[in-house]
Amino acid sequence: MQYNLLNDKNIYLRPVEPSDANTMLLWENNPDNWRVSGTEAPFSLHGILEYINSIQNFRSSGELRLIICKNETNMPIGTLDLFEANFKHGRAGLGILIADKSERNKGYAKEALEIVKRYANEVLEFYNLTANVLEDNESSCSLFEAAGFELVGVRKNWFYERGKRINERIYQLCLKK
């Protein structure tokens, strides 16, 4: 089922369903994705199902996970998360993952950001979206900059990985000026 507001030329976004649990388990337990998600230990299927159940009410959980699917095949290729949503102040954090490396650099992430920007502005009436990106993740930095996010700060030496410190960039998009 496609949602018109959450649909664009090549992809659409849809709510996560319990039937997505096995796919999410693979994505969440892929160590290549742990760096950006902050994961340090694998998830269980039970844990994933509990997570899916816990985020069913966006207003109370403050978190919305959307599955990114290709229009032509309905195949899930990634996730887009709104988190730490504050409805009073109209803001949320934003994270995105194109899980399969073969689907990266095809414009799907940028298209997903355009969809969520429209949704956050028109439906949620949010004013701000933010994204935190490791400074050495050049493709993500470029993605958010191309989508109109402004670099508003840097957390110096914020992450420690394999003997070195990495800065975190903080990007912000003001949806309403």
PyMOL commands that set and color helices and strands:
alter all, ss='L'
color gray80, all
select helices_A, chain A and resi 4-6+18-28+31-37+45-54+58-61+101-103+108-122+138-146
alter helices_A, ss='H'
color red, helices_A
select strands_A, chain A and resi 11-15+64-70+76-86+91-98+128-134+150-161+164-174
alter strands_A, ss='S'
color yellow, strands_A
deselect
rebuild
show_as cartoon
